[in-house]
Amino acid sequence: MWELIPPLLNWAFLQANWVGSTRADCTKAGACWVFIHERFGQFMYGLYPPTNAGELTWHY
């Protein structure tokens, strides 16, 4: 387990891409947090209409 944590942290945070708005902005070898930021609503609500997404937030 201890052998997995340092490379995972390196990939997830130290070598990650944090700034940008498109896939082309992900140029480093680490995680692409730009993608997560741009698709966060879809991860949380799926394909539920954005106008009604507030209703789902109240149910969490």
HELIX and SHEET records of a PDB file:
HELIX    1   1 ILE A    5  LEU A    9  1                                   5    
HELIX    2   2 ASN A   10  LEU A   14  3                                   5    
HELIX    3   3 ARG A   23  ASP A   25  5                                   3    
HELIX    4   4 TRP A   33  GLU A   38  1                                   6    
HELIX    5   5 PHE A   40  TYR A   45  1                                   6    
HELIX    6   6 PRO A   50  ASN A   52  5                                   3    
HELIX    7   7 ALA A   53  HIS A   59  1                                   7    
END                                                                             
